[in-house]
Amino acid sequence: MLDAYCHDSTITGQSLTFGYGPSKNGWQYKSYWCTDAPVKINIEGSRSAGDSVDLIVGATSGVFNTYNYGSMQTFAIGTD
């Protein structure tokens, strides 16, 4: 579940994003307007045993509506 606190007094709409992808092989993102939160996110795909997937969460700031991201987390498939 992806949830966020939305500020009421922003000039532009705030958004949040969930990034995921195989380690060292690019990112894919699912982005939503903050007002649509909370949203349930399902990611599916096939990976080889021993591969890993990186996950990151971000949200737009009040300054120029640019994304700020949290720390990336890496999960090994079949072990985490």
C-alpha positions in Angstrom: 0.0 0.0 0.0 1.4 3.4 -1.0 0.2 6.3 1.1 1.2 9.9 1.5 0.3 13.1 3.4 -0.8 15.8 1.0 -0.4 19.5 1.7 -3.5 21.6 1.1 -1.8 24.9 0.1 0.3 23.8 -2.9 0.0 25.6 -6.2 0.4 22.5 -8.3 -0.9 19.0 -7.6 1.5 16.8 -5.7 2.3 13.3 -6.8 4.0 10.2 -5.5 5.8 7.4 -7.2 7.0 3.9 -6.6 10.1 2.8 -8.6 11.2 -0.8 -9.1 13.4 -2.8 -11.4 16.1 -5.4 -11.6 19.3 -4.3 -10.0 21.5 -2.5 -12.5 19.0 -2.8 -15.3 16.8 0.3 -15.4 13.7 1.5 -13.5 10.0 1.4 -14.0 7.7 3.7 -12.2 4.1 3.7 -11.0 3.0 7.3 -10.3 -0.2 8.6 -8.7 -1.6 12.0 -7.7 -1.3 12.5 -4.0 -5.1 12.9 -3.7 -5.6 9.4 -5.0 -3.6 7.9 -2.1 -3.7 5.4 -0.5 -3.2 3.1 -3.5 -2.5 -0.7 -3.6 0.5 -1.5 -5.8 1.1 -4.9 -7.3 4.2 -5.6 -9.3 4.6 -8.9 -11.2 7.3 -10.3 -13.5 9.8 -13.0 -13.9 13.3 -13.0 -12.6 16.0 -15.7 -12.3 16.7 -17.2 -8.9 19.4 -15.2 -7.2 18.6 -12.0 -9.0 17.5 -9.0 -7.0 15.0 -6.1 -7.4 15.5 -2.5 -6.3 12.6 -0.5 -4.8 12.3 3.2 -4.2 9.6 5.6 -3.2 9.4 9.3 -4.0 7.1 12.3 -3.8 7.1 15.8 -5.3 8.2 18.7 -3.2 6.7 22.1 -2.9 9.7 23.6 -4.7 9.2 23.4 -8.5 7.3 20.2 -8.0 10.4 18.0 -8.4 10.7 14.5 -7.0 12.6 13.7 -3.8 13.3 10.0 -3.2 13.9 7.9 -0.1 16.6 5.3 0.2 16.7 2.6 -2.4 16.1 -0.9 -1.0 17.4 -4.1 -2.7 15.7 -7.4 -2.2 17.2 -10.7 -3.3 14.7 -13.0 -5.0 14.1 -16.2 -3.1 15.9 -15.0 0.0 14.1 -11.8 1.2 
